[in-house]
Structures are given as C-alpha cells and as structure tokens.
C-alpha cells in the first residue's frame, strides 16, 4: 500500500498526524477479481482471506445501496442484489474450505474475523400441527400469552389523559452514526 501523510490543523492544538492508505493498482485489480461472479479465487493464505472479507463488506454495502433505490429500478437492482448475494455465498464457501483445510475454527484479519460455529438448527414444522401435538402430549408446555396493545393504549392516553400509575414518558437524546 502507498501511504500519504495528511496533517489536520487546528488552531488550539498541536497538529495530529494521520496516515491514509491508498490501494495499489494490483490491490484494486485483486478486489475487482474477487467481486466478479464465478471467479475461481480459492484462498491459499492469510492475505486472500483478508481480501475476501473486505470483498464481502463491499458486496454487502452494494446490497444496501441497491435496496435503497427507487421503485422503477427494483427489478434491476434485485438481480444485482441476487448476484452479489450469490458471490458472498461463494466467497464464504471458499473461506470455509480454507478454514477446514487448515483445521482452524477462526481467523482474524485486519478487515474482519471469519469463524465457524457448529449449531443444531431446529425446524418445528407447521405451527398449528405443533400446537395440536403439544396439547395432546405435553399440555404443560402450552402457554397463553396476554399482553396490552401499546399502540391502542397510546391512542387512549392521548384521547382521555388517563394513564396507569407506573406510566411515564421520558425524553431521550440518541446519537446515531451511519457508516
């Protein structure tokens, strides 16, 4: 990576030194290769995994951008999103194969961490059939849930001014950062 020095000047303090990295043409070419569908990019080292994780980030950013586009372009962007998601799945398969070949559970790179966790997924089937079976076989496992409708309650509070004893509203300030 080529680096350039940038000095951020403020009148009341000593100027801090920041380094900005610019990718080389070889790195840009490698990124573009990773983003291409059906490109065979089997990882062989730590840098390949780093590049793949970075590419996944780029692709997920692309998916987010495509999702925000106008109604007229929905079909076009859905196909782009599907292509990007297929590429993400393909890169994840390569990363998993690399981890399996090296008998690793995880690998940390400057761009992120890839890890494998083994879990048992439970598929409960049809909810109505499950409820019927549970009522017949394990009735104590059936629960009935009663809860207030907070939207209706808010409307009632606005209309009548009548609120429950423990109810209160507190203003809150939140800071959001979008990357």
TIZA-903788 format. One record per residue (C-alpha): residue number from 0; residue in three letters; x, y, z. Coordinates in Angstrom, 1 decimal. Example, Ala and Ser with C-alpha at 12.3 -4.5 7.8 and 13.67 -1.06 7.14 Angstrom:
2
<atom k="0" r="ala" xx="12.3" yy="-4.5" zz="7.8"/>
<atom k="1" r="ser" xx="13.7" yy="-1.1" zz="7.1"/>
***
This chain:
179
<atom k="0" r="unk" xx="0.0" yy="0.0" zz="0.0"/>
<atom k="1" r="unk" xx="1.1" yy="3.5" zz="-0.8"/>
<atom k="2" r="unk" xx="0.7" yy="5.9" zz="2.1"/>
<atom k="3" r="unk" xx="0.2" yy="9.7" zz="2.1"/>
<atom k="4" r="unk" xx="0.6" yy="11.9" zz="5.2"/>
<atom k="5" r="unk" xx="-2.2" yy="14.2" zz="6.0"/>
<atom k="6" r="unk" xx="-2.0" yy="16.9" zz="8.6"/>
<atom k="7" r="unk" xx="-5.2" yy="18.0" zz="10.3"/>
<atom k="8" r="unk" xx="-4.6" yy="21.6" zz="11.5"/>
<atom k="9" r="unk" xx="-6.4" yy="23.1" zz="14.4"/>
<atom k="10" r="unk" xx="-5.5" yy="26.5" zz="15.9"/>
<atom k="11" r="unk" xx="-5.6" yy="25.4" zz="19.6"/>
<atom k="12" r="unk" xx="-3.6" yy="22.2" zz="19.5"/>
<atom k="13" r="unk" xx="-0.6" yy="20.5" zz="18.0"/>
<atom k="14" r="unk" xx="-1.5" yy="19.1" zz="14.6"/>
<atom k="15" r="unk" xx="-2.0" yy="15.3" zz="14.7"/>
<atom k="16" r="unk" xx="-0.5" yy="13.1" zz="12.1"/>
<atom k="17" r="unk" xx="-2.9" yy="10.8" zz="10.2"/>
<atom k="18" r="unk" xx="-1.9" yy="8.2" zz="7.7"/>
<atom k="19" r="unk" xx="-4.3" yy="7.5" zz="4.8"/>
<atom k="20" r="unk" xx="-3.7" yy="4.3" zz="2.8"/>
<atom k="21" r="unk" xx="-4.3" yy="4.2" zz="-0.9"/>
<atom k="22" r="unk" xx="-4.7" yy="0.8" zz="-2.6"/>
<atom k="23" r="unk" xx="-2.2" yy="0.0" zz="-5.3"/>
<atom k="24" r="unk" xx="-3.4" yy="-0.9" zz="-8.8"/>
<atom k="25" r="unk" xx="-2.6" yy="-4.6" zz="-8.1"/>
<atom k="26" r="unk" xx="-4.8" yy="-4.5" zz="-5.0"/>
<atom k="27" r="unk" xx="-7.6" yy="-2.8" zz="-6.9"/>
<atom k="28" r="unk" xx="-7.3" yy="-5.4" zz="-9.6"/>
<atom k="29" r="unk" xx="-7.5" yy="-8.1" zz="-6.9"/>
<atom k="30" r="unk" xx="-10.6" yy="-6.6" zz="-5.4"/>
<atom k="31" r="unk" xx="-12.3" yy="-6.4" zz="-8.7"/>
<atom k="32" r="unk" xx="-11.4" yy="-10.1" zz="-9.4"/>
<atom k="33" r="unk" xx="-13.0" yy="-11.0" zz="-6.1"/>
<atom k="34" r="unk" xx="-16.2" yy="-9.2" zz="-6.9"/>
<atom k="35" r="unk" xx="-16.7" yy="-11.0" zz="-10.2"/>
<atom k="36" r="unk" xx="-19.3" yy="-13.8" zz="-10.2"/>
<atom k="37" r="unk" xx="-17.9" yy="-17.3" zz="-10.8"/>
<atom k="38" r="unk" xx="-14.3" yy="-16.2" zz="-10.5"/>
<atom k="39" r="unk" xx="-12.2" yy="-19.1" zz="-9.0"/>
<atom k="40" r="unk" xx="-10.4" yy="-17.4" zz="-6.1"/>
<atom k="41" r="unk" xx="-9.6" yy="-20.3" zz="-3.8"/>
<atom k="42" r="unk" xx="-7.7" yy="-18.8" zz="-0.8"/>
<atom k="43" r="unk" xx="-4.2" yy="-20.0" zz="-0.1"/>
<atom k="44" r="unk" xx="-3.0" yy="-17.6" zz="2.5"/>
<atom k="45" r="unk" xx="-3.9" yy="-15.0" zz="5.2"/>
<atom k="46" r="unk" xx="-4.0" yy="-12.1" zz="2.7"/>
<atom k="47" r="unk" xx="-6.5" yy="-14.0" zz="0.4"/>
<atom k="48" r="unk" xx="-8.8" yy="-14.3" zz="3.4"/>
<atom k="49" r="unk" xx="-8.4" yy="-10.6" zz="4.3"/>
<atom k="50" r="unk" xx="-9.2" yy="-9.7" zz="0.7"/>
<atom k="51" r="unk" xx="-12.3" yy="-11.9" zz="0.7"/>
<atom k="52" r="unk" xx="-13.6" yy="-10.5" zz="4.0"/>
<atom k="53" r="unk" xx="-13.1" yy="-7.0" zz="2.6"/>
<atom k="54" r="unk" xx="-14.9" yy="-8.0" zz="-0.6"/>
<atom k="55" r="unk" xx="-17.8" yy="-9.4" zz="1.4"/>
<atom k="56" r="unk" xx="-18.0" yy="-6.0" zz="3.1"/>
<atom k="57" r="unk" xx="-18.0" yy="-4.2" zz="-0.3"/>
<atom k="58" r="unk" xx="-20.7" yy="-6.6" zz="-1.6"/>
<atom k="59" r="unk" xx="-22.9" yy="-6.1" zz="1.5"/>
<atom k="60" r="unk" xx="-22.5" yy="-2.3" zz="1.0"/>
<atom k="61" r="unk" xx="-23.6" yy="-2.7" zz="-2.6"/>
<atom k="62" r="unk" xx="-26.7" yy="-4.7" zz="-1.5"/>
<atom k="63" r="unk" xx="-27.6" yy="-2.0" zz="1.0"/>
<atom k="64" r="unk" xx="-27.3" yy="0.7" zz="-1.7"/>
<atom k="65" r="unk" xx="-29.3" yy="-1.4" zz="-4.2"/>
<atom k="66" r="unk" xx="-32.0" yy="-1.8" zz="-1.6"/>
<atom k="67" r="unk" xx="-32.4" yy="2.0" zz="-1.3"/>
<atom k="68" r="unk" xx="-33.0" yy="2.7" zz="-5.0"/>
<atom k="69" r="unk" xx="-36.4" yy="3.9" zz="-6.4"/>
<atom k="70" r="unk" xx="-39.3" yy="1.7" zz="-7.4"/>
<atom k="71" r="unk" xx="-38.6" yy="2.0" zz="-11.1"/>
<atom k="72" r="unk" xx="-35.3" yy="0.1" zz="-10.7"/>
<atom k="73" r="unk" xx="-36.5" yy="-2.6" zz="-8.3"/>
<atom k="74" r="unk" xx="-36.2" yy="-5.5" zz="-10.7"/>
<atom k="75" r="unk" xx="-32.8" yy="-4.4" zz="-12.0"/>
<atom k="76" r="unk" xx="-31.4" yy="-4.0" zz="-8.5"/>
<atom k="77" r="unk" xx="-33.0" yy="-7.2" zz="-7.3"/>
<atom k="78" r="unk" xx="-31.0" yy="-9.1" zz="-9.9"/>
<atom k="79" r="unk" xx="-27.8" yy="-7.2" zz="-8.8"/>
<atom k="80" r="unk" xx="-28.6" yy="-8.0" zz="-5.2"/>
<atom k="81" r="unk" xx="-29.1" yy="-11.6" zz="-6.0"/>
<atom k="82" r="unk" xx="-25.8" yy="-11.7" zz="-8.0"/>
<atom k="83" r="unk" xx="-23.9" yy="-10.0" zz="-5.1"/>
<atom k="84" r="unk" xx="-25.5" yy="-12.4" zz="-2.5"/>
<atom k="85" r="unk" xx="-24.5" yy="-15.4" zz="-4.6"/>
<atom k="86" r="unk" xx="-21.0" yy="-14.0" zz="-4.7"/>
<atom k="87" r="unk" xx="-21.0" yy="-13.5" zz="-1.0"/>
<atom k="88" r="unk" xx="-22.1" yy="-17.2" zz="-0.5"/>
<atom k="89" r="unk" xx="-19.4" yy="-18.3" zz="-2.9"/>
<atom k="90" r="unk" xx="-16.7" yy="-16.4" zz="-1.1"/>
<atom k="91" r="unk" xx="-17.9" yy="-17.7" zz="2.2"/>
<atom k="92" r="unk" xx="-17.7" yy="-21.2" zz="0.8"/>
<atom k="93" r="unk" xx="-14.0" yy="-20.6" zz="-0.2"/>
<atom k="94" r="unk" xx="-13.3" yy="-19.2" zz="3.3"/>
<atom k="95" r="unk" xx="-14.9" yy="-22.2" zz="5.0"/>
<atom k="96" r="unk" xx="-12.9" yy="-24.5" zz="2.8"/>
<atom k="97" r="unk" xx="-9.7" yy="-22.7" zz="3.8"/>
<atom k="98" r="unk" xx="-10.5" yy="-22.9" zz="7.5"/>
<atom k="99" r="unk" xx="-11.4" yy="-26.6" zz="7.1"/>
<atom k="100" r="unk" xx="-8.2" yy="-27.3" zz="5.3"/>
<atom k="101" r="unk" xx="-6.1" yy="-25.7" zz="8.0"/>
<atom k="102" r="unk" xx="-8.2" yy="-27.2" zz="10.8"/>
<atom k="103" r="unk" xx="-9.0" yy="-23.7" zz="12.2"/>
<atom k="104" r="unk" xx="-12.1" yy="-22.5" zz="13.9"/>
<atom k="105" r="unk" xx="-11.5" yy="-18.9" zz="13.2"/>
<atom k="106" r="unk" xx="-9.1" yy="-16.5" zz="11.5"/>
<atom k="107" r="unk" xx="-8.7" yy="-12.8" zz="12.4"/>
<atom k="108" r="unk" xx="-7.7" yy="-10.4" zz="9.7"/>
<atom k="109" r="unk" xx="-7.3" yy="-6.6" zz="9.6"/>
<atom k="110" r="unk" xx="-10.7" yy="-6.5" zz="7.7"/>
<atom k="111" r="unk" xx="-12.6" yy="-8.8" zz="10.0"/>
<atom k="112" r="unk" xx="-12.9" yy="-12.2" zz="11.5"/>
<atom k="113" r="unk" xx="-14.1" yy="-15.4" zz="9.8"/>
<atom k="114" r="unk" xx="-15.2" yy="-18.2" zz="12.2"/>
<atom k="115" r="unk" xx="-17.1" yy="-21.4" zz="12.1"/>
<atom k="116" r="unk" xx="-19.6" yy="-22.3" zz="14.8"/>
<atom k="117" r="unk" xx="-21.5" yy="-25.6" zz="14.7"/>
<atom k="118" r="unk" xx="-25.1" yy="-25.4" zz="15.9"/>
<atom k="119" r="unk" xx="-28.2" yy="-27.5" zz="15.7"/>
<atom k="120" r="unk" xx="-31.0" yy="-25.8" zz="13.8"/>
<atom k="121" r="unk" xx="-34.5" yy="-26.8" zz="15.0"/>
<atom k="122" r="unk" xx="-37.2" yy="-27.0" zz="12.4"/>
<atom k="123" r="unk" xx="-40.5" yy="-27.1" zz="14.3"/>
<atom k="124" r="unk" xx="-42.8" yy="-27.7" zz="11.3"/>
<atom k="125" r="unk" xx="-46.3" yy="-26.4" zz="10.9"/>
<atom k="126" r="unk" xx="-47.2" yy="-24.2" zz="14.0"/>
<atom k="127" r="unk" xx="-50.8" yy="-25.4" zz="14.1"/>
<atom k="128" r="unk" xx="-49.8" yy="-29.1" zz="13.9"/>
<atom k="129" r="unk" xx="-47.1" yy="-28.5" zz="16.6"/>
<atom k="130" r="unk" xx="-49.7" yy="-26.8" zz="18.9"/>
<atom k="131" r="unk" xx="-52.2" yy="-29.7" zz="18.4"/>
<atom k="132" r="unk" xx="-49.4" yy="-32.3" zz="19.1"/>
<atom k="133" r="unk" xx="-48.2" yy="-30.3" zz="22.2"/>
<atom k="134" r="unk" xx="-51.7" yy="-30.0" zz="23.7"/>
<atom k="135" r="unk" xx="-52.2" yy="-33.8" zz="23.3"/>
<atom k="136" r="unk" xx="-48.8" yy="-34.9" zz="24.5"/>
<atom k="137" r="unk" xx="-47.2" yy="-32.1" zz="26.7"/>
<atom k="138" r="unk" xx="-50.1" yy="-29.9" zz="27.8"/>
<atom k="139" r="unk" xx="-47.9" yy="-28.1" zz="30.4"/>
<atom k="140" r="unk" xx="-45.8" yy="-26.8" zz="27.5"/>
<atom k="141" r="unk" xx="-48.7" yy="-24.8" zz="26.1"/>
<atom k="142" r="unk" xx="-48.9" yy="-21.2" zz="27.1"/>
<atom k="143" r="unk" xx="-51.4" yy="-18.5" zz="26.5"/>
<atom k="144" r="unk" xx="-49.9" yy="-15.0" zz="26.1"/>
<atom k="145" r="unk" xx="-51.9" yy="-11.9" zz="27.1"/>
<atom k="146" r="unk" xx="-50.3" yy="-8.6" zz="26.6"/>
<atom k="147" r="unk" xx="-51.5" yy="-5.0" zz="26.2"/>
<atom k="148" r="unk" xx="-51.7" yy="-3.4" zz="22.7"/>
<atom k="149" r="unk" xx="-49.4" yy="-0.4" zz="23.3"/>
<atom k="150" r="unk" xx="-50.5" yy="1.4" zz="20.1"/>
<atom k="151" r="unk" xx="-54.1" yy="1.3" zz="21.2"/>
<atom k="152" r="unk" xx="-53.1" yy="2.4" zz="24.7"/>
<atom k="153" r="unk" xx="-51.1" yy="5.4" zz="23.4"/>
<atom k="154" r="unk" xx="-54.2" yy="6.5" zz="21.4"/>
<atom k="155" r="unk" xx="-56.3" yy="6.1" zz="24.6"/>
<atom k="156" r="unk" xx="-53.9" yy="8.1" zz="26.6"/>
<atom k="157" r="unk" xx="-54.0" yy="10.9" zz="24.1"/>
<atom k="158" r="unk" xx="-57.8" yy="11.0" zz="24.0"/>
<atom k="159" r="unk" xx="-58.5" yy="10.7" zz="27.7"/>
<atom k="160" r="unk" xx="-55.4" yy="11.7" zz="29.5"/>
<atom k="161" r="unk" xx="-56.0" yy="8.7" zz="31.8"/>
<atom k="162" r="unk" xx="-52.8" yy="6.7" zz="32.3"/>
<atom k="163" r="unk" xx="-51.8" yy="3.8" zz="34.6"/>
<atom k="164" r="unk" xx="-50.0" yy="4.6" zz="37.8"/>
<atom k="165" r="unk" xx="-46.5" yy="3.5" zz="36.7"/>
<atom k="166" r="unk" xx="-46.6" yy="5.0" zz="33.2"/>
<atom k="167" r="unk" xx="-44.3" yy="7.9" zz="32.3"/>
<atom k="168" r="unk" xx="-42.6" yy="9.3" zz="29.3"/>
<atom k="169" r="unk" xx="-39.0" yy="10.5" zz="29.4"/>
<atom k="170" r="unk" xx="-37.4" yy="12.5" zz="26.6"/>
<atom k="171" r="unk" xx="-34.2" yy="10.9" zz="25.4"/>
<atom k="172" r="unk" xx="-31.5" yy="12.0" zz="23.0"/>
<atom k="173" r="unk" xx="-29.8" yy="9.4" zz="20.9"/>
<atom k="174" r="unk" xx="-26.8" yy="9.7" zz="18.7"/>
<atom k="175" r="unk" xx="-26.8" yy="7.6" zz="15.6"/>
<atom k="176" r="unk" xx="-23.8" yy="7.1" zz="13.3"/>
<atom k="177" r="unk" xx="-24.3" yy="5.7" zz="9.8"/>
<atom k="178" r="unk" xx="-21.2" yy="4.3" zz="8.1"/>
***
